[in-house]
Amino acid sequence: MFVKLLTGNLNAEIDTNPKFPGKERHLLRALLARIHHNTEIIPKGMLEIDEETQEQKYTEEFAIPGTDELKSLEVWSHA
């Protein structure tokens, strides 16, 4: 697990082991990219868990909600 407190100075050198090959701005960009790529939201009810394999699969009879419904936060869930 990687733990590093950021200083707020984007030009600061990073002191880590193993060595991080960049400045604080590069580390911040890498951290934001990891967060972005690990975050996925979908409309609730779009996926279901298969009872036999315990894997996620798309619900066959799912209908995507209308545009006005998708504006509500209650319609979304983490995939």
C-alpha positions, 0 to 999 in steps of 0.5 A: 500500500502506498501512503504519501502526504502531499505538500501542496507544492506541485514542484516539490520533490517526492521522497518515497521508497521505491523512488518515484520518478517525478515531482508532486504534480506527477504523483497527483496526476497518477493518483487522480488517474487511479481514482478515475479508472476505479470509479464506475457508476451504472443505473440501479438494477442494470446488473445482477449477481448470478446465484450459481457463479456469483458473477455479475451479469446484465439484467435481461429485462432492464430498460434504461431510464429516461433522461429526466430520471437519470438526473436524480442521484437515487437512480445511480449505483456503484458497479 
